[in-house]
């Protein structure tokens, strides 16, 4: 399955369980580890867990078993690694704290290192 199709599959799986604030980032210019980073929120830990489980199930049904799933037990932050697409499903407070959208935005690619990073 092409990365674009996998991205669309993941987005639909998120929408099917009413994920909130779905953000899709094309990170091909920023990293070689994946093509797309998708970030979404659940209403709470339990909702985030159910959403991530749906992404996993839909990917498996399409013949694209995840390479890994992390955080499913707690549900505060679940990462589903589909290879060319990485999906993060978070509880609202976790998403607000980590602000992954800012970390992976193209605006940050020109960030200067902090003094301790340049050593």
N, C-alpha and C positions, 0 to 999 in steps of 0.2 A: 504494500500500500504506500502510495506517495505521501510525503510529509504533509502536504496540503489537505489530502483526504483524511489523514489521521487527526490533523488539527480540527477539521470540521466534525469528525466523529466525537472527539472529546468535548467540543463546544456543545454539541447536541445532547450528550450525556449529562453535562452540567445543567443545561436548560431544562431537561426532563425532570430533574429533581429540584427545580427552582433555586439554583445557585444565584447568589447576589453579586453584583458588580463584577462581571466577567471581563477581564482584561487580557487581550492577546498581544503578545510582543514578538515581533520577528527579530530574533537575536543572532541571525547568521553573520552579521557584520561585527558582532561583539565577542562571539565565542565559537569554538568548533565542537562543543559538547552536545549541542542541540540546535534545531532550527527555530522552534517556537517555544516560548514560555507562556503558559496560561495560568493566570491567577484568578481565583474566585473565592467567595466567602459563603459560609453557611450561616444560619441564624445563631447557632450554638455549636458546641463540640459534637454533639450527637448528629446534628444535621450535616456538618462538614464530613463526618465519617460516612454517612449514608450516601452523600454526593460522590465521594471518592470511590466507594464501593461500586457505584453505578458506572463510573468511568472505567474501572477495572473490568466489570462484567461486559460492558458494551465492546471494549477493546478485544476481549477474549472471544466474544461472539463473532467479531469481524476477522478472527484469526491473527490478531496482534496481541499476544500475551505480553503484559508489562515486563520490562527488564527488572523492575523492583518497585516495591511499595513500602514507604516508611511512614511511621506515625499513626497507623490505622488504629492501634489500640486506644490511644488517648483522644485522637480526633481534633486536637487543637491546631495541628498543622500536618496535613497529609500530603506527601509527595508521591505522585504516580509517574514513574519514568517509563515513557513509551518509546524511548530512543530519540527520534527526531522531534518529539513533542514531550515536554515536561509539564505536568499539571500540578499546581499547588492549590490545595483547598484548605482554607483557614477559618478558624473562628474569628469573628470581627475584631476582638481585642488583640489577638495575635497578629493579624494582618496590619492593624494600625501601628503596632509596636515595631515590626520589622520593615514595613514599607518596601517590599521587594520591587514594586513598580519603579521606585526611585533608583534602586540599585541597578536594575537592568535597562533603564532607559538609555537611549543613545546620547542624551545630554550629559550623562556621566562618563562617557568614554574619554573625555578630555580632562577628567578630574586630575588634579595634581596630587601626588602622594603626600600623605601626612609625614611630618619629619621622621617619625619612627619607622615608616615604611621605606624610606629612602636609604636607610643604613644597611 
